[in-house]
Amino acid sequence: MALMRRTITQRELRNESGRIMRALDTGKTFIITRNGVPVGELIPLRERMFVAAEAAVAAFAGAPRVDIERLRKDIDAAIDQDPAPRG
């Protein structure tokens, strides 16, 4: 499902904040513009959902094991992490 964003001006945000807040409550998203240029996005917060530790462990039970040495090599190849002191 595509996210529908409505574009509103800074003035509309200021003058219609109550209506906009109610729209956020229903899941609507807004792009805020100033002088016709997008400067921000208002998105509704998602409710956090508690997941029991047992459920989380079960969800990852079939996941492949992480090869720590290979992970370290991949990270080192992507990021220069020279441990030598600098000056």
N, CA, C and O atoms as a GROMACS GRO file, in nm:
protein
  348
    1MET      N    1   0.084  -0.118   0.000
    1MET     CA    2   0.000   0.000   0.000
    1MET      C    3   0.088   0.124   0.000
    1MET      O    4   0.176   0.137   0.085
    2ALA      N    5   0.067   0.214  -0.092
    2ALA     CA    6   0.146   0.336  -0.102
    2ALA      C    7   0.105   0.434   0.007
    2ALA      O    8  -0.012   0.448   0.040
    3LEU      N    9   0.204   0.502   0.061
    3LEU     CA   10   0.180   0.601   0.164
    3LEU      C   11   0.134   0.730   0.098
    3LEU      O   12   0.203   0.783   0.011
    4MET      N   13   0.018   0.780   0.138
    4MET     CA   14  -0.035   0.903   0.081
    4MET      C   15   0.007   1.020   0.170
    4MET      O   16  -0.027   1.024   0.288
    5ARG      N   17   0.080   1.114   0.113
    5ARG     CA   18   0.123   1.232   0.186
    5ARG      C   19   0.057   1.355   0.126
    5ARG      O   20   0.055   1.373   0.004
    6ARG      N   21   0.004   1.436   0.210
    6ARG     CA   22  -0.054   1.561   0.165
    6ARG      C   23   0.047   1.671   0.189
    6ARG      O   24   0.110   1.675   0.295
    7THR      N   25   0.064   1.760   0.093
    7THR     CA   26   0.155   1.872   0.108
    7THR      C   27   0.077   1.991   0.164
    7THR      O   28  -0.028   2.028   0.112
    8ILE      N   29   0.132   2.049   0.271
    8ILE     CA   30   0.071   2.167   0.332
    8ILE      C   31   0.179   2.273   0.354
    8ILE      O   32   0.297   2.242   0.366
    9THR      N   33   0.136   2.398   0.360
    9THR     CA   34   0.230   2.506   0.381
    9THR      C   35   0.256   2.527   0.530
    9THR      O   36   0.181   2.480   0.615
   10GLN      N   37   0.362   2.598   0.559
   10GLN     CA   38   0.395   2.634   0.696
   10GLN      C   39   0.278   2.712   0.758
   10GLN      O   40   0.243   2.691   0.873
   11ARG      N   41   0.219   2.802   0.682
   11ARG     CA   42   0.106   2.881   0.731
   11ARG      C   43  -0.014   2.791   0.762
   11ARG      O   44  -0.079   2.809   0.865
   12GLU      N   45  -0.042   2.694   0.674
   12GLU     CA   46  -0.152   2.601   0.699
   12GLU      C   47  -0.128   2.521   0.826
   12GLU      O   48  -0.220   2.497   0.904
   13LEU      N   49  -0.004   2.479   0.847
   13LEU     CA   50   0.030   2.407   0.970
   13LEU      C   51   0.002   2.493   1.092
   13LEU      O   52  -0.055   2.445   1.190
   14ARG      N   53   0.041   2.619   1.086
   14ARG     CA   54   0.020   2.710   1.199
   14ARG      C   55  -0.130   2.736   1.221
   14ARG      O   56  -0.177   2.728   1.334
   15ASN      N   57  -0.204   2.765   1.114
   15ASN     CA   58  -0.343   2.804   1.127
   15ASN      C   59  -0.440   2.688   1.145
   15ASN      O   60  -0.548   2.706   1.201
   16GLU      N   61  -0.402   2.570   1.099
   16GLU     CA   62  -0.492   2.454   1.101
   16GLU      C   63  -0.435   2.339   1.184
   16GLU      O   64  -0.461   2.222   1.155
   17SER      N   65  -0.357   2.372   1.286
   17SER     CA   66  -0.287   2.268   1.361
   17SER      C   67  -0.382   2.166   1.424
   17SER      O   68  -0.350   2.047   1.428
   18GLY      N   69  -0.496   2.209   1.474
   18GLY     CA   70  -0.591   2.115   1.534
   18GLY      C   71  -0.640   2.012   1.434
   18GLY      O   72  -0.643   1.892   1.463
   19ARG      N   73  -0.679   2.059   1.315
   19ARG     CA   74  -0.726   1.968   1.211
   19ARG      C   75  -0.615   1.872   1.169
   19ARG      O   76  -0.638   1.754   1.148
   20ILE      N   77  -0.494   1.925   1.157
   20ILE     CA   78  -0.380   1.843   1.115
   20ILE      C   79  -0.348   1.738   1.221
   20ILE      O   80  -0.319   1.624   1.188
   21MET      N   81  -0.355   1.776   1.348
   21MET     CA   82  -0.330   1.679   1.456
   21MET      C   83  -0.434   1.567   1.453
   21MET      O   84  -0.401   1.450   1.473
   22ARG      N   85  -0.559   1.603   1.429
   22ARG     CA   86  -0.664   1.499   1.419
   22ARG      C   87  -0.638   1.407   1.300
   22ARG      O   88  -0.661   1.287   1.309
   23ALA      N   89  -0.589   1.463   1.190
   23ALA     CA   90  -0.557   1.381   1.072
   23ALA      C   91  -0.440   1.288   1.103
   23ALA      O   92  -0.439   1.173   1.059
   24LEU      N   93  -0.341   1.336   1.179
   24LEU     CA   94  -0.231   1.248   1.220
   24LEU      C   95  -0.284   1.132   1.302
   24LEU      O   96  -0.237   1.019   1.288
   25ASP      N   97  -0.382   1.160   1.389
   25ASP     CA   98  -0.442   1.053   1.470
   25ASP      C   99  -0.504   0.944   1.384
   25ASP      O  100  -0.512   0.829   1.426
   26THR      N  101  -0.546   0.978   1.263
   26THR     CA  102  -0.608   0.878   1.175
   26THR      C  103  -0.507   0.815   1.080
   26THR      O  104  -0.543   0.734   0.995
   27GLY      N  105  -0.377   0.852   1.095
   27GLY     CA  106  -0.273   0.790   1.014
   27GLY      C  107  -0.226   0.869   0.895
   27GLY      O  108  -0.142   0.820   0.818
   28LYS      N  109  -0.276   0.990   0.876
   28LYS     CA  110  -0.234   1.070   0.761
   28LYS      C  111  -0.094   1.127   0.783
   28LYS      O  112  -0.052   1.149   0.897
   29THR      N  113  -0.022   1.150   0.674
   29THR     CA  114   0.114   1.202   0.674
   29THR      C  115   0.117   1.331   0.593
   29THR      O  116   0.045   1.345   0.494
   30PHE      N  117   0.201   1.425   0.636
   30PHE     CA  118   0.207   1.555   0.570
   30PHE      C  119   0.351   1.594   0.537
   30PHE      O  120   0.443   1.568   0.615
   31ILE      N  121   0.368   1.656   0.421
   31ILE     CA  122   0.493   1.722   0.385
   31ILE      C  123   0.470   1.870   0.407
   31ILE      O  124   0.373   1.927   0.357
   32ILE      N  125   0.559   1.934   0.483
   32ILE     CA  126   0.547   2.076   0.513
   32ILE      C  127   0.638   2.154   0.418
   32ILE      O  128   0.754   2.119   0.400
   33THR      N  129   0.584   2.261   0.357
   33THR     CA  130   0.664   2.344   0.268
   33THR      C  131   0.676   2.486   0.324
   33THR      O  132   0.588   2.534   0.395
   34ARG      N  133   0.785   2.550   0.290
   34ARG     CA  134   0.805   2.692   0.320
   34ARG      C  135   0.850   2.756   0.189
   34ARG      O  136   0.951   2.717   0.131
   35ASN      N  137   0.774   2.854   0.145
   35ASN     CA  138   0.800   2.919   0.017
   35ASN      C  139   0.806   2.818  -0.097
   35ASN      O  140   0.887   2.831  -0.189
   36GLY      N  141   0.720   2.718  -0.090
   36GLY     CA  142   0.711   2.618  -0.196
   36GLY      C  143   0.815   2.508  -0.191
   36GLY      O  144   0.815   2.419  -0.276
   37VAL      N  145   0.905   2.513  -0.093
   37VAL     CA  146   1.013   2.414  -0.083
   37VAL      C  147   0.984   2.319   0.034
   37VAL      O  148   0.961   2.366   0.145
   38PRO      N  149   0.984   2.188   0.011
   38PRO     CA  150   0.962   2.093   0.121
   38PRO      C  151   1.071   2.107   0.227
   38PRO      O  152   1.190   2.106   0.196
   39VAL      N  153   1.028   2.120   0.354
   39VAL     CA  154   1.125   2.137   0.463
   39VAL      C  155   1.109   2.034   0.574
   39VAL      O  156   1.195   2.023   0.661
   40GLY      N  157   1.001   1.958   0.572
   40GLY     CA  158   0.982   1.860   0.678
   40GLY      C  159   0.866   1.768   0.648
   40GLY      O  160   0.792   1.785   0.552
   41GLU      N  161   0.854   1.669   0.734
   41GLU     CA  162   0.748   1.570   0.720
   41GLU      C  163   0.688   1.543   0.857
   41GLU      O  164   0.760   1.524   0.955
   42LEU      N  165   0.556   1.542   0.863
   42LEU     CA  166   0.485   1.503   0.985
   42LEU      C  167   0.429   1.364   0.962
   42LEU      O  168   0.354   1.341   0.868
   43ILE      N  169   0.465   1.272   1.050
   43ILE     CA  170   0.416   1.136   1.037
   43ILE      C  171   0.360   1.092   1.172
   43ILE      O  172   0.412   1.133   1.276
   44PRO      N  173   0.256   1.010   1.172
   44PRO     CA  174   0.202   0.963   1.299
   44PRO      C  175   0.299   0.866   1.367
   44PRO      O  176   0.366   0.787   1.300
   45LEU      N  177   0.305   0.874   1.498
   45LEU     CA  178   0.387   0.778   1.573
   45LEU      C  179   0.316   0.644   1.572
   45LEU      O  180   0.194   0.636   1.577
   46ARG      N  181   0.394   0.540   1.565
   46ARG     CA  182   0.337   0.406   1.571
   46ARG      C  183   0.342   0.358   1.715
   46ARG      O  184   0.441   0.378   1.786
   47GLU      N  185   0.235   0.297   1.756
   47GLU     CA  186   0.231   0.244   1.892
   47GLU      C  187   0.333   0.133   1.905
   47GLU      O  188   0.347   0.048   1.816
   48ARG      N  189   0.403   0.133   2.016
   48ARG     CA  190   0.499   0.026   2.042
   48ARG      C  191   0.423  -0.098   2.087
   48ARG      O  192   0.324  -0.088   2.159
   49MET      N  193   0.472  -0.211   2.045
   49MET     CA  194   0.406  -0.336   2.079
   49MET      C  195   0.505  -0.423   2.157
   49MET      O  196   0.617  -0.447   2.112
   50PHE      N  197   0.463  -0.468   2.273
   50PHE     CA  198   0.547  -0.556   2.353
   50PHE      C  199   0.553  -0.693   2.286
   50PHE      O  200   0.451  -0.749   2.246
   51VAL      N  201   0.673  -0.745   2.277
   51VAL     CA  202   0.693  -0.880   2.225
   51VAL      C  203   0.769  -0.957   2.331
   51VAL      O  204   0.878  -0.917   2.374
   52ALA      N  205   0.710  -1.068   2.374
   52ALA     CA  206   0.774  -1.151   2.476
   52ALA      C  207   0.906  -1.205   2.423
   52ALA      O  208   0.921  -1.232   2.303
   53ALA      N  209   1.003  -1.220   2.512
   53ALA     CA  210   1.135  -1.270   2.474
   53ALA      C  211   1.124  -1.404   2.402
   53ALA      O  212   1.195  -1.429   2.305
   54GLU      N  213   1.037  -1.489   2.451
   54GLU     CA  214   1.021  -1.621   2.388
   54GLU      C  215   0.975  -1.608   2.243
   54GLU      O  216   1.021  -1.683   2.157
   55ALA      N  217   0.886  -1.514   2.217
   55ALA     CA  218   0.837  -1.493   2.080
   55ALA      C  219   0.949  -1.441   1.990
   55ALA      O  220   0.960  -1.482   1.875
   56ALA      N  221   1.032  -1.350   2.043
   56ALA     CA  222   1.143  -1.296   1.965
   56ALA      C  223   1.244  -1.406   1.933
   56ALA      O  224   1.291  -1.417   1.820
   57VAL      N  225   1.276  -1.488   2.032
   57VAL     CA  226   1.370  -1.598   2.010
   57VAL      C  227   1.315  -1.695   1.907
   57VAL      O  228   1.388  -1.741   1.819
   58ALA      N  229   1.186  -1.726   1.916
   58ALA     CA  230   1.124  -1.818   1.820
   58ALA      C  231   1.126  -1.760   1.679
   58ALA      O  232   1.144  -1.833   1.582
   59ALA      N  233   1.108  -1.628   1.668
   59ALA     CA  234   1.105  -1.565   1.536
   59ALA      C  235   1.240  -1.577   1.465
   59ALA      O  236   1.246  -1.585   1.342
   60PHE      N  237   1.348  -1.578   1.543
   60PHE     CA  238   1.481  -1.585   1.483
   60PHE      C  239   1.541  -1.725   1.489
   60PHE      O  240   1.658  -1.744   1.453
   61ALA      N  241   1.466  -1.821   1.533
   61ALA     CA  242   1.517  -1.958   1.549
   61ALA      C  243   1.572  -2.015   1.419
   61ALA      O  244   1.670  -2.089   1.420
   62GLY      N  245   1.510  -1.984   1.307
   62GLY     CA  246   1.553  -2.039   1.179
   62GLY      C  247   1.656  -1.954   1.107
   62GLY      O  248   1.700  -1.990   0.998
   63ALA      N  249   1.694  -1.842   1.166
   63ALA     CA  250   1.789  -1.752   1.101
   63ALA      C  251   1.929  -1.815   1.101
   63ALA      O  252   1.964  -1.889   1.193
   64PRO      N  253   2.008  -1.787   0.999
   64PRO     CA  254   2.144  -1.843   0.995
   64PRO      C  255   2.230  -1.783   1.106
   64PRO      O  256   2.209  -1.669   1.148
   65ARG      N  257   2.325  -1.859   1.152
   65ARG     CA  258   2.417  -1.810   1.256
   65ARG      C  259   2.509  -1.704   1.195
   65ARG      O  260   2.543  -1.710   1.076
   66VAL      N  261   2.549  -1.610   1.276
   66VAL     CA  262   2.639  -1.504   1.231
   66VAL      C  263   2.782  -1.552   1.250
   66VAL      O  264   2.821  -1.593   1.360
   67ASP      N  265   2.860  -1.547   1.141
   67ASP     CA  266   3.001  -1.580   1.148
   67ASP      C  267   3.073  -1.451   1.188
   67ASP      O  268   3.094  -1.363   1.105
   68ILE      N  269   3.111  -1.440   1.315
   68ILE     CA  270   3.167  -1.318   1.370
   68ILE      C  271   3.295  -1.276   1.297
   68ILE      O  272   3.314  -1.157   1.270
   69GLU      N  273   3.382  -1.370   1.265
   69GLU     CA  274   3.507  -1.337   1.195
   69GLU      C  275   3.478  -1.278   1.056
   69GLU      O  276   3.540  -1.179   1.016
   70ARG      N  277   3.384  -1.338   0.986
   70ARG     CA  278   3.349  -1.287   0.853
   70ARG      C  279   3.284  -1.149   0.864
   70ARG      O  280   3.312  -1.060   0.783
   71LEU      N  281   3.199  -1.130   0.964
   71LEU     CA  282   3.136  -1.001   0.986
   71LEU      C  283   3.241  -0.895   1.014
   71LEU      O  284   3.235  -0.785   0.958
   72ARG      N  285   3.338  -0.927   1.099
   72ARG     CA  286   3.445  -0.833   1.132
   72ARG      C  287   3.525  -0.794   1.007
   72ARG      O  288   3.556  -0.676   0.987
   73LYS      N  289   3.557  -0.894   0.923
   73LYS     CA  290   3.631  -0.867   0.799
   73LYS      C  291   3.550  -0.778   0.705
   73LYS      O  292   3.604  -0.687   0.643
   74ASP      N  293   3.420  -0.805   0.695
   74ASP     CA  294   3.334  -0.723   0.609
   74ASP      C  295   3.329  -0.579   0.658
   74ASP      O  296   3.335  -0.485   0.578
   75ILE      N  297   3.317  -0.561   0.788
   75ILE     CA  298   3.314  -0.426   0.845
   75ILE      C  299   3.447  -0.356   0.822
   75ILE      O  300   3.450  -0.241   0.781
   76ASP      N  301   3.557  -0.426   0.850
   76ASP     CA  302   3.690  -0.367   0.830
   76ASP      C  303   3.713  -0.329   0.684
   76ASP      O  304   3.778  -0.228   0.656
   77ALA      N  305   3.661  -0.408   0.592
   77ALA     CA  306   3.678  -0.378   0.450
   77ALA      C  307   3.598  -0.253   0.411
   77ALA      O  308   3.637  -0.180   0.319
   78ALA      N  309   3.488  -0.229   0.479
   78ALA     CA  310   3.402  -0.115   0.444
   78ALA      C  311   3.443   0.013   0.516
   78ALA      O  312   3.419   0.122   0.465
   79ILE      N  313   3.504  -0.001   0.633
   79ILE     CA  314   3.538   0.116   0.716
   79ILE      C  315   3.685   0.110   0.753
   79ILE      O  316   3.735   0.007   0.797
   80ASP      N  317   3.753   0.222   0.734
   80ASP     CA  318   3.894   0.229   0.774
   80ASP      C  319   3.900   0.241   0.925
   80ASP      O  320   3.862   0.343   0.981
   81GLN      N  321   3.946   0.137   0.990
   81GLN     CA  322   3.954   0.137   1.136
   81GLN      C  323   4.097   0.113   1.182
   81GLN      O  324   4.126   0.019   1.255
   82ASP      N  325   4.187   0.200   1.137
   82ASP     CA  326   4.327   0.188   1.175
   82ASP      C  327   4.341   0.218   1.325
   82ASP      O  328   4.313   0.330   1.368
   83PRO      N  329   4.382   0.119   1.404
   83PRO     CA  330   4.391   0.140   1.549
   83PRO      C  331   4.513   0.218   1.593
   83PRO      O  332   4.528   0.247   1.711
   84ALA      N  333   4.602   0.254   1.500
   84ALA     CA  334   4.723   0.327   1.536
   84ALA      C  335   4.688   0.465   1.591
   84ALA      O  336   4.600   0.532   1.537
   85PRO      N  337   4.755   0.508   1.698
   85PRO     CA  338   4.729   0.641   1.753
   85PRO      C  339   4.759   0.750   1.651
   85PRO      O  340   4.848   0.736   1.567
   86ARG      N  341   4.684   0.857   1.659
   86ARG     CA  342   4.702   0.968   1.565
   86ARG      C  343   4.781   1.078   1.632
   86ARG      O  344   4.731   1.149   1.719
   87GLY      N  345   4.905   1.091   1.591
   87GLY     CA  346   4.990   1.199   1.631
   87GLY      C  347   5.010   1.213   1.773
   87GLY      O  348   5.082   1.303   1.816
   0.00000   0.00000   0.00000
